Amino acid sequence: MSKLASALWLSLSVCVVSVCLGCSGNGMLPVEGTVTLDGTPLEGAAISFVPAEGGRPCSGQTDEQGHFTLASYTANDGVPPGEYKVTVVKLDARRQAQAAPVEEGTEPGEQVMGSIEQATRFLTPKRYASPATTDLRVEVKENMERVQIDLKSGN
C-alpha cells in the first residue's frame, strides 16, 4: 500500500471511530420534570441534583408550570447517570427601606439616613434545602421518565 493510501485509510478510520463515538454521546442524559408544592406547580424554585457519592451538582429552575430541565456545564446539556440527592429551594426575600424623619433644623442637602430591613423566609420545606437533610432521591438512567417531585408544606 502506498503512503498516500495508508494516510487516507488512517484518516477514514479516525473519522469512522469519531462518528461512532459521537453516536454514543458524551455520557450525559437529559433530565426534566415537574415540582409541585401542595399540588400546585412551584414556580421559581431552584432545583439541584447532587451526586450521592459526591461530585458536581446539576441544577435548574422551575418555570410557571413547575417544569425544569437540568444542566451540568451548559444549558440543557444533561446529567451523568447515577444516584442523586435532590434539593428544592424557593425563598421569599423582602427588603424594606424606611426613610428617616427629617428633624427641624436640618440643613438642605444634609444627609439623613434611614433604615433597611431585610427578611428571608423559606417557601419550601427547609429539609429539602440541603443534600444533608433531603430525603428526595432520583436515579438518572437511560430512557427514564420525567421526574415528578411533590412537596407538602410543613414537611
Secondary structure as UniProt FT lines:
FT   HELIX           3..24
FT   STRAND          32..37
FT   TURN            38..39
FT   STRAND          40..41
FT   TURN            43..44
FT   STRAND          46..51
FT   TURN            52..53
FT   STRAND          58..61
FT   TURN            64..65
FT   STRAND          67..69
FT   TURN            75..76
FT   STRAND          82..89
FT   STRAND          91..98
FT   TURN            104..105
FT   TURN            108..109
FT   STRAND          115..122
FT   HELIX           126..129
FT   TURN            131..133
FT   STRAND          137..140
FT   TURN            142..143
FT   STRAND          147..151
FT   TURN            153..154
//
